[in-house]
Amino acid sequence: MKFLRTLFWVVVAVSLAIFAVGNWNDVSINLWGNLQAEVKLPVLLLLIFLIGFLPTYFIMRGRLWSVKRKLALAERPPVAPMPAPPAFEPQTEEELA
């Protein structure tokens, strides 16, 4: 199974490399005013992918962290309350004698 997973990622990496080499063209992006940026197409696609993926990934990781923390608190054994110290009763003079 580990071999299939490795083979899958190798195929994905090779496919992305072939795509990047085949589309290594300049793309003109109109920013604000008359300002333009020349960016290679694969770099632009990677940047757009990261802009969409990273916020979602961080939200998911934050929720998982919160759930794991709550689960750890729920699984912790309950702490038994300390018994109250005995109440102090002053002794009367009859008890002292």
N, CA, C and O atoms as CSV, one atom per row, in Angstrom:
chain,resi,resn,atom,element,x,y,z
A,1,MET,N,N,0.819,-1.183,0.000
A,1,MET,CA,C,0.000,0.000,0.000
A,1,MET,C,C,0.871,1.258,0.000
A,1,MET,O,O,0.537,2.260,-0.633
A,2,LYS,N,N,1.983,1.187,0.715
A,2,LYS,CA,C,2.887,2.323,0.754
A,2,LYS,C,C,3.471,2.595,-0.632
A,2,LYS,O,O,3.698,3.746,-1.005
A,3,PHE,N,N,3.711,1.532,-1.386
A,3,PHE,CA,C,4.229,1.681,-2.743
A,3,PHE,C,C,3.223,2.409,-3.630
A,3,PHE,O,O,3.607,3.276,-4.415
A,4,LEU,N,N,1.953,2.069,-3.516
A,4,LEU,CA,C,0.926,2.723,-4.332
A,4,LEU,C,C,0.801,4.209,-3.997
A,4,LEU,O,O,0.626,5.042,-4.886
A,5,ARG,N,N,0.893,4.527,-2.719
A,5,ARG,CA,C,0.835,5.924,-2.318
A,5,ARG,C,C,2.034,6.690,-2.874
A,5,ARG,O,O,1.884,7.811,-3.360
A,6,THR,N,N,3.208,6.095,-2.804
A,6,THR,CA,C,4.407,6.738,-3.351
A,6,THR,C,C,4.295,6.878,-4.865
A,6,THR,O,O,4.652,7.917,-5.421
A,7,LEU,N,N,3.810,5.856,-5.522
A,7,LEU,CA,C,3.628,5.902,-6.970
A,7,LEU,C,C,2.633,6.993,-7.362
A,7,LEU,O,O,2.847,7.703,-8.345
A,8,PHE,N,N,1.568,7.129,-6.616
A,8,PHE,CA,C,0.582,8.187,-6.886
A,8,PHE,C,C,1.221,9.568,-6.812
A,8,PHE,O,O,1.015,10.393,-7.702
A,9,TRP,N,N,1.997,9.830,-5.759
A,9,TRP,CA,C,2.610,11.150,-5.601
A,9,TRP,C,C,3.686,11.398,-6.657
A,9,TRP,O,O,3.885,12.537,-7.079
A,10,VAL,N,N,4.376,10.349,-7.086
A,10,VAL,CA,C,5.352,10.510,-8.164
A,10,VAL,C,C,4.643,10.866,-9.459
A,10,VAL,O,O,5.104,11.740,-10.194
A,11,VAL,N,N,3.533,10.208,-9.751
A,11,VAL,CA,C,2.765,10.520,-10.971
A,11,VAL,C,C,2.233,11.949,-10.916
A,11,VAL,O,O,2.271,12.659,-11.921
A,12,VAL,N,N,1.743,12.375,-9.765
A,12,VAL,CA,C,1.247,13.753,-9.620
A,12,VAL,C,C,2.385,14.749,-9.826
A,12,VAL,O,O,2.208,15.749,-10.521
A,13,ALA,N,N,3.545,14.492,-9.234
A,13,ALA,CA,C,4.679,15.405,-9.363
A,13,ALA,C,C,5.172,15.486,-10.804
A,13,ALA,O,O,5.473,16.575,-11.294
A,14,VAL,N,N,5.257,14.362,-11.477
A,14,VAL,CA,C,5.707,14.361,-12.869
A,14,VAL,C,C,4.690,15.082,-13.752
A,14,VAL,O,O,5.072,15.828,-14.653
A,15,SER,N,N,3.404,14.865,-13.501
A,15,SER,CA,C,2.364,15.545,-14.278
A,15,SER,C,C,2.452,17.054,-14.097
A,15,SER,O,O,2.342,17.809,-15.063
A,16,LEU,N,N,2.648,17.488,-12.862
A,16,LEU,CA,C,2.777,18.937,-12.613
A,16,LEU,C,C,4.030,19.501,-13.270
A,16,LEU,O,O,4.003,20.615,-13.792
A,17,ALA,N,N,5.119,18.751,-13.252
A,17,ALA,CA,C,6.348,19.222,-13.889
A,17,ALA,C,C,6.156,19.338,-15.402
A,17,ALA,O,O,6.600,20.317,-16.001
A,18,ILE,N,N,5.506,18.360,-16.025
A,18,ILE,CA,C,5.257,18.417,-17.466
A,18,ILE,C,C,4.339,19.591,-17.795
A,18,ILE,O,O,4.559,20.288,-18.786
A,19,PHE,N,N,3.307,19.818,-16.969
A,19,PHE,CA,C,2.411,20.952,-17.174
A,19,PHE,C,C,3.164,22.269,-17.062
A,19,PHE,O,O,2.968,23.172,-17.876
A,20,ALA,N,N,4.031,22.379,-16.049
A,20,ALA,CA,C,4.765,23.623,-15.840
A,20,ALA,C,C,5.710,23.908,-17.002
A,20,ALA,O,O,5.805,25.048,-17.455
A,21,VAL,N,N,6.409,22.887,-17.488
A,21,VAL,CA,C,7.348,23.083,-18.603
A,21,VAL,C,C,6.585,23.444,-19.874
A,21,VAL,O,O,7.026,24.301,-20.639
A,22,GLY,N,N,5.451,22.798,-20.102
A,22,GLY,CA,C,4.682,23.060,-21.309
A,22,GLY,C,C,3.999,24.412,-21.320
A,22,GLY,O,O,3.692,24.932,-22.393
A,23,ASN,N,N,3.752,24.996,-20.158
A,23,ASN,CA,C,3.037,26.267,-20.068
A,23,ASN,C,C,3.896,27.373,-19.451
A,23,ASN,O,O,3.361,28.264,-18.790
A,24,TRP,N,N,5.177,27.335,-19.647
A,24,TRP,CA,C,6.068,28.325,-19.051
A,24,TRP,C,C,6.019,29.606,-19.887
A,24,TRP,O,O,6.999,29.986,-20.528
A,25,ASN,N,N,4.857,30.258,-19.863
A,25,ASN,CA,C,4.629,31.480,-20.621
A,25,ASN,C,C,4.408,32.637,-19.667
A,25,ASN,O,O,3.981,32.448,-18.528
A,26,ASP,N,N,4.706,33.843,-20.149
A,26,ASP,CA,C,4.425,35.030,-19.358
A,26,ASP,C,C,2.941,35.355,-19.447
A,26,ASP,O,O,2.328,35.262,-20.510
A,27,VAL,N,N,2.379,35.738,-18.306
A,27,VAL,CA,C,0.991,36.180,-18.243
A,27,VAL,C,C,1.012,37.590,-17.689
A,27,VAL,O,O,1.666,37.857,-16.681
A,28,SER,N,N,0.302,38.489,-18.343
A,28,SER,CA,C,0.250,39.887,-17.905
A,28,SER,C,C,-0.950,40.073,-16.985
A,28,SER,O,O,-2.084,39.770,-17.353
A,29,ILE,N,N,-0.684,40.572,-15.793
A,29,ILE,CA,C,-1.737,40.825,-14.818
A,29,ILE,C,C,-1.866,42.327,-14.657
A,29,ILE,O,O,-0.885,43.009,-14.362
A,30,ASN,N,N,-3.077,42.849,-14.851
A,30,ASN,CA,C,-3.347,44.273,-14.646
A,30,ASN,C,C,-3.625,44.498,-13.164
A,30,ASN,O,O,-4.597,43.972,-12.621
A,31,LEU,N,N,-2.777,45.272,-12.520
A,31,LEU,CA,C,-2.962,45.563,-11.103
A,31,LEU,C,C,-3.803,46.828,-10.984
A,31,LEU,O,O,-4.912,46.847,-11.518
A,32,TRP,N,N,-3.363,47.844,-10.345
A,32,TRP,CA,C,-4.127,49.074,-10.233
A,32,TRP,C,C,-3.471,50.146,-11.100
A,32,TRP,O,O,-2.258,50.149,-11.310
A,33,GLY,N,N,-4.302,51.043,-11.588
A,33,GLY,CA,C,-3.784,52.090,-12.464
A,33,GLY,C,C,-3.243,51.478,-13.739
A,33,GLY,O,O,-3.873,50.599,-14.328
A,34,ASN,N,N,-2.079,51.939,-14.166
A,34,ASN,CA,C,-1.428,51.404,-15.360
A,34,ASN,C,C,-0.364,50.365,-15.008
A,34,ASN,O,O,0.440,49.992,-15.863
A,35,LEU,N,N,-0.352,49.903,-13.778
A,35,LEU,CA,C,0.664,48.963,-13.310
A,35,LEU,C,C,0.319,47.549,-13.763
A,35,LEU,O,O,-0.795,47.070,-13.547
A,36,GLN,N,N,1.284,46.889,-14.391
A,36,GLN,CA,C,1.099,45.515,-14.839
A,36,GLN,C,C,2.245,44.657,-14.311
A,36,GLN,O,O,3.364,45.131,-14.115
A,37,ALA,N,N,1.935,43.389,-14.090
A,37,ALA,CA,C,2.946,42.437,-13.620
A,37,ALA,C,C,3.029,41.289,-14.612
A,37,ALA,O,O,2.008,40.762,-15.054
A,38,GLU,N,N,4.238,40.912,-14.954
A,38,GLU,CA,C,4.471,39.759,-15.826
A,38,GLU,C,C,4.861,38.582,-14.933
A,38,GLU,O,O,5.877,38.623,-14.239
A,39,VAL,N,N,4.038,37.536,-14.965
A,39,VAL,CA,C,4.246,36.377,-14.104
A,39,VAL,C,C,4.162,35.128,-14.976
A,39,VAL,O,O,3.370,35.073,-15.918
A,40,LYS,N,N,4.965,34.144,-14.665
A,40,LYS,CA,C,4.883,32.867,-15.378
A,40,LYS,C,C,3.589,32.165,-14.974
A,40,LYS,O,O,3.181,32.234,-13.815
A,41,LEU,N,N,2.949,31.496,-15.916
A,41,LEU,CA,C,1.644,30.868,-15.685
A,41,LEU,C,C,1.667,29.835,-14.558
A,41,LEU,O,O,0.782,29.890,-13.704
A,42,PRO,N,N,2.620,28.895,-14.494
A,42,PRO,CA,C,2.610,27.922,-13.377
A,42,PRO,C,C,2.781,28.588,-12.009
A,42,PRO,O,O,2.203,28.135,-11.021
A,43,VAL,N,N,3.571,29.659,-11.953
A,43,VAL,CA,C,3.749,30.371,-10.683
A,43,VAL,C,C,2.437,31.025,-10.270
A,43,VAL,O,O,2.073,31.003,-9.095
A,44,LEU,N,N,1.730,31.606,-11.229
A,44,LEU,CA,C,0.442,32.230,-10.953
A,44,LEU,C,C,-0.575,31.192,-10.466
A,44,LEU,O,O,-1.308,31.445,-9.509
A,45,LEU,N,N,-0.621,30.040,-11.112
A,45,LEU,CA,C,-1.548,28.993,-10.687
A,45,LEU,C,C,-1.229,28.483,-9.291
A,45,LEU,O,O,-2.138,28.229,-8.501
A,46,LEU,N,N,0.050,28.329,-8.980
A,46,LEU,CA,C,0.441,27.898,-7.640
A,46,LEU,C,C,0.040,28.939,-6.596
A,46,LEU,O,O,-0.447,28.587,-5.522
A,47,LEU,N,N,0.241,30.200,-6.907
A,47,LEU,CA,C,-0.124,31.271,-5.990
A,47,LEU,C,C,-1.628,31.302,-5.749
A,47,LEU,O,O,-2.063,31.445,-4.607
A,48,ILE,N,N,-2.425,31.170,-6.796
A,48,ILE,CA,C,-3.881,31.165,-6.653
A,48,ILE,C,C,-4.330,29.938,-5.848
A,48,ILE,O,O,-5.231,30.043,-5.016
A,49,PHE,N,N,-3.712,28.786,-6.089
A,49,PHE,CA,C,-4.037,27.582,-5.319
A,49,PHE,C,C,-3.763,27.796,-3.834
A,49,PHE,O,O,-4.590,27.447,-2.992
A,50,LEU,N,N,-2.601,28.371,-3.512
A,50,LEU,CA,C,-2.252,28.596,-2.107
A,50,LEU,C,C,-3.172,29.615,-1.447
A,50,LEU,O,O,-3.507,29.472,-0.271
A,51,ILE,N,N,-3.585,30.637,-2.184
A,51,ILE,CA,C,-4.498,31.635,-1.627
A,51,ILE,C,C,-5.836,30.990,-1.263
A,51,ILE,O,O,-6.455,31.378,-0.273
A,52,GLY,N,N,-6.280,30.029,-2.035
A,52,GLY,CA,C,-7.527,29.357,-1.732
A,52,GLY,C,C,-7.386,28.242,-0.710
A,52,GLY,O,O,-8.310,27.994,0.065
A,53,PHE,N,N,-6.251,27.570,-0.696
A,53,PHE,CA,C,-6.077,26.384,0.142
A,53,PHE,C,C,-5.670,26.712,1.577
A,53,PHE,O,O,-6.208,26.127,2.517
A,54,LEU,N,N,-4.741,27.625,1.757
A,54,LEU,CA,C,-4.169,27.852,3.087
A,54,LEU,C,C,-5.178,28.344,4.121
A,54,LEU,O,O,-5.170,27.823,5.236
A,55,PRO,N,N,-6.053,29.321,3.823
A,55,PRO,CA,C,-7.026,29.705,4.867
A,55,PRO,C,C,-7.927,28.547,5.291
A,55,PRO,O,O,-8.198,28.369,6.478
A,56,THR,N,N,-8.386,27.766,4.325
A,56,THR,CA,C,-9.225,26.621,4.650
A,56,THR,C,C,-8.454,25.609,5.491
A,56,THR,O,O,-9.001,25.046,6.439
A,57,TYR,N,N,-7.202,25.376,5.154
A,57,TYR,CA,C,-6.371,24.431,5.891
A,57,TYR,C,C,-6.171,24.900,7.335
A,57,TYR,O,O,-6.272,24.102,8.267
A,58,PHE,N,N,-5.890,26.186,7.517
A,58,PHE,CA,C,-5.665,26.697,8.873
A,58,PHE,C,C,-6.941,26.667,9.700
A,58,PHE,O,O,-6.881,26.414,10.903
A,59,ILE,N,N,-8.095,26.920,9.088
A,59,ILE,CA,C,-9.365,26.823,9.815
A,59,ILE,C,C,-9.597,25.383,10.259
A,59,ILE,O,O,-9.985,25.141,11.402
A,60,MET,N,N,-9.360,24.422,9.357
A,60,MET,CA,C,-9.541,23.018,9.702
A,60,MET,C,C,-8.594,22.608,10.833
A,60,MET,O,O,-9.015,21.936,11.774
A,61,ARG,N,N,-7.320,23.006,10.751
A,61,ARG,CA,C,-6.360,22.648,11.799
A,61,ARG,C,C,-6.753,23.274,13.132
A,61,ARG,O,O,-6.591,22.648,14.180
A,62,GLY,N,N,-7.267,24.501,13.106
A,62,GLY,CA,C,-7.718,25.143,14.338
A,62,GLY,C,C,-8.885,24.412,14.968
A,62,GLY,O,O,-8.935,24.253,16.187
A,63,ARG,N,N,-9.825,23.964,14.148
A,63,ARG,CA,C,-10.963,23.226,14.681
A,63,ARG,C,C,-10.527,21.864,15.223
A,63,ARG,O,O,-11.016,21.431,16.266
A,64,LEU,N,N,-9.623,21.194,14.535
A,64,LEU,CA,C,-9.117,19.914,15.039
A,64,LEU,C,C,-8.388,20.100,16.366
A,64,LEU,O,O,-8.530,19.287,17.279
A,65,TRP,N,N,-7.610,21.172,16.467
A,65,TRP,CA,C,-6.891,21.453,17.706
A,65,TRP,C,C,-7.883,21.677,18.837
A,65,TRP,O,O,-7.676,21.188,19.948
A,66,SER,N,N,-8.956,22.412,18.568
A,66,SER,CA,C,-9.961,22.684,19.583
A,66,SER,C,C,-10.661,21.402,20.016
A,66,SER,O,O,-10.876,21.182,21.208
A,67,VAL,N,N,-11.016,20.561,19.057
A,67,VAL,CA,C,-11.698,19.298,19.386
A,67,VAL,C,C,-10.767,18.379,20.178
A,67,VAL,O,O,-11.202,17.745,21.139
A,68,LYS,N,N,-9.509,18.298,19.793
A,68,LYS,CA,C,-8.556,17.448,20.529
A,68,LYS,C,C,-8.371,17.943,21.962
A,68,LYS,O,O,-8.273,17.145,22.895
A,69,ARG,N,N,-8.325,19.260,22.127
A,69,ARG,CA,C,-8.177,19.819,23.468
A,69,ARG,C,C,-9.397,19.494,24.330
A,69,ARG,O,O,-9.254,19.105,25.489
A,70,LYS,N,N,-10.606,19.654,23.760
A,70,LYS,CA,C,-11.822,19.340,24.508
A,70,LYS,C,C,-11.894,17.848,24.826
A,70,LYS,O,O,-12.322,17.467,25.915
A,71,LEU,N,N,-11.483,17.013,23.893
A,71,LEU,CA,C,-11.494,15.574,24.115
A,71,LEU,C,C,-10.503,15.175,25.205
A,71,LEU,O,O,-10.790,14.300,26.020
A,72,ALA,N,N,-9.356,15.809,25.216
A,72,ALA,CA,C,-8.369,15.514,26.265
A,72,ALA,C,C,-8.912,15.906,27.638
A,72,ALA,O,O,-8.678,15.207,28.624
A,73,LEU,N,N,-9.635,17.021,27.702
A,73,LEU,CA,C,-10.222,17.416,28.983
A,73,LEU,C,C,-11.315,16.448,29.407
A,73,LEU,O,O,-11.452,16.150,30.593
A,74,ALA,N,N,-12.091,15.956,28.455
A,74,ALA,CA,C,-13.170,15.028,28.785
A,74,ALA,C,C,-12.631,13.664,29.195
A,74,ALA,O,O,-13.250,12.987,30.016
A,75,GLU,N,N,-11.502,13.247,28.648
A,75,GLU,CA,C,-10.937,11.941,28.967
A,75,GLU,C,C,-10.126,11.934,30.251
A,75,GLU,O,O,-9.819,10.869,30.786
A,76,ARG,N,N,-9.781,13.096,30.744
A,76,ARG,CA,C,-8.992,13.176,31.971
A,76,ARG,C,C,-9.827,12.647,33.143
A,76,ARG,O,O,-11.004,12.988,33.260
A,77,PRO,N,N,-9.239,11.828,34.002
A,77,PRO,CA,C,-10.028,11.304,35.126
A,77,PRO,C,C,-10.445,12.450,36.050
A,77,PRO,O,O,-9.686,13.393,36.273
A,78,PRO,N,N,-11.666,12.348,36.580
A,78,PRO,CA,C,-12.122,13.430,37.457
A,78,PRO,C,C,-11.300,13.460,38.743
A,78,PRO,O,O,-10.909,12.424,39.281
A,79,VAL,N,N,-11.059,14.636,39.200
A,79,VAL,CA,C,-10.286,14.817,40.421
A,79,VAL,C,C,-11.266,14.789,41.594
A,79,VAL,O,O,-12.232,15.551,41.627
A,80,ALA,N,N,-11.003,13.900,42.556
A,80,ALA,CA,C,-11.873,13.807,43.730
A,80,ALA,C,C,-11.655,15.046,44.591
A,80,ALA,O,O,-10.518,15.457,44.820
A,81,PRO,N,N,-12.741,15.637,45.065
A,81,PRO,CA,C,-12.574,16.830,45.903
A,81,PRO,C,C,-11.904,16.463,47.229
A,81,PRO,O,O,-12.109,15.379,47.776
A,82,MET,N,N,-11.125,17.374,47.708
A,82,MET,CA,C,-10.438,17.156,48.982
A,82,MET,C,C,-11.483,17.157,50.101
A,82,MET,O,O,-12.386,17.993,50.109
A,83,PRO,N,N,-11.361,16.230,51.033
A,83,PRO,CA,C,-12.327,16.245,52.142
A,83,PRO,C,C,-12.125,17.496,52.993
A,83,PRO,O,O,-11.008,17.970,53.199
A,84,ALA,N,N,-13.232,17.999,53.466
A,84,ALA,CA,C,-13.162,19.216,54.284
A,84,ALA,C,C,-12.465,18.895,55.604
A,84,ALA,O,O,-12.675,17.823,56.171
A,85,PRO,N,N,-11.649,19.805,56.089
A,85,PRO,CA,C,-11.000,19.546,57.386
A,85,PRO,C,C,-12.073,19.510,58.482
A,85,PRO,O,O,-13.107,20.171,58.381
A,86,PRO,N,N,-11.808,18.735,59.512
A,86,PRO,CA,C,-12.808,18.668,60.593
A,86,PRO,C,C,-13.004,20.042,61.222
A,86,PRO,O,O,-12.068,20.821,61.405
A,87,ALA,N,N,-14.240,20.293,61.536
A,87,ALA,CA,C,-14.556,21.597,62.141
A,87,ALA,C,C,-13.928,21.665,63.536
A,87,ALA,O,O,-13.917,20.681,64.275
A,88,PHE,N,N,-13.421,22.815,63.870
A,88,PHE,CA,C,-12.784,23.012,65.177
A,88,PHE,C,C,-13.873,23.338,66.189
A,88,PHE,O,O,-14.622,24.304,66.038
A,89,GLU,N,N,-13.940,22.520,67.208
A,89,GLU,CA,C,-14.904,22.768,68.285
A,89,GLU,C,C,-14.109,23.132,69.540
A,89,GLU,O,O,-13.323,22.339,70.060
A,90,PRO,N,N,-14.334,24.311,69.986
A,90,PRO,CA,C,-13.584,24.673,71.215
A,90,PRO,C,C,-14.034,23.795,72.413
A,90,PRO,O,O,-15.213,23.493,72.599
A,91,GLN,N,N,-13.062,23.428,73.170
A,91,GLN,CA,C,-13.362,22.577,74.323
A,91,GLN,C,C,-13.823,23.455,75.478
A,91,GLN,O,O,-13.342,24.569,75.689
A,92,THR,N,N,-14.729,22.926,76.177
A,92,THR,CA,C,-15.220,23.671,77.355
A,92,THR,C,C,-14.317,23.349,78.540
A,92,THR,O,O,-13.475,22.453,78.477
A,93,GLU,N,N,-14.509,24.090,79.606
A,93,GLU,CA,C,-13.674,23.888,80.785
A,93,GLU,C,C,-13.952,22.548,81.430
A,93,GLU,O,O,-13.074,21.972,82.071
A,94,GLU,N,N,-15.179,22.039,81.265
A,94,GLU,CA,C,-15.520,20.738,81.866
A,94,GLU,C,C,-14.740,19.618,81.161
A,94,GLU,O,O,-14.295,18.667,81.804
A,95,GLU,N,N,-14.580,19.739,79.834
A,95,GLU,CA,C,-13.866,18.705,79.084
A,95,GLU,C,C,-12.371,18.737,79.387
A,95,GLU,O,O,-11.700,17.705,79.364
A,96,LEU,N,N,-11.858,19.931,79.671
A,96,LEU,CA,C,-10.447,20.053,79.965
A,96,LEU,C,C,-10.104,19.429,81.331
A,96,LEU,O,O,-9.000,18.918,81.517
A,97,ALA,N,N,-11.029,19.469,82.262
A,97,ALA,CA,C,-10.739,18.975,83.606
A,97,ALA,C,C,-10.872,17.494,83.750
A,97,ALA,O,O,-10.653,16.957,84.836
